[in-house]
Amino acid sequence: MQASQRTRHNPALEHAASLANELTLPLVVCFGLMDDYPEANARHYASLQQVSSSIRDIRIGMDANIPGDLIALDIRRALHYLGDITGEITSEDKLDYIFSKFCIGK
């Protein structure tokens, strides 16, 4: 991953966050998502779209004062798709995630 895209060990982002804190201003970070990015494949692009959707849902939930346990679902979804991109999510994890969405009764 390029340094400009990292959330940690990213001097430019750390400087911007420090300056925003110093000025007591919010920090807005944008990520341009293009489907023709050379290092991305279709799976990465789809996962980034899911992450973007999750973050939007988190923000909407926070603005609407939705309970934290419900917002946590969107946070978990974002982390799941980020893990899919970074390789922290395995095929076994994917199956567990899929089956967690089904209610299997006795």
ZIWORA-V109097 format. One record per backbone hydrogen bond with DSSP energy under -1.0 kcal/mol. CO is the residue of the C=O (numbers start at 1). NH is the residue of the N-H. Records with the same first field share a line. If there is no record, write none. Layout:
CO: NH / NH
//
This chain:
2: 5
10: 14
11: 15
12: 16
13: 17
14: 18
15: 19
16: 20
17: 21
18: 22
19: 23
20: 25
34: 37
37: 40
41: 45
42: 46
43: 47
44: 48
45: 49
46: 50
47: 51
48: 52
49: 53
50: 54
51: 55
52: 56
53: 57
54: 58
55: 59
56: 60
57: 61
58: 62
59: 63
60: 64
61: 66
62: 65
67: 70 / 71
68: 72
71: 75
72: 76
73: 77
74: 78
75: 79
76: 80
77: 81
78: 82
79: 83
80: 84
81: 85
82: 86
83: 87 / 88 / 89
90: 94
91: 95
92: 96
93: 97
94: 98
95: 99
96: 100
98: 101
99: 102
//
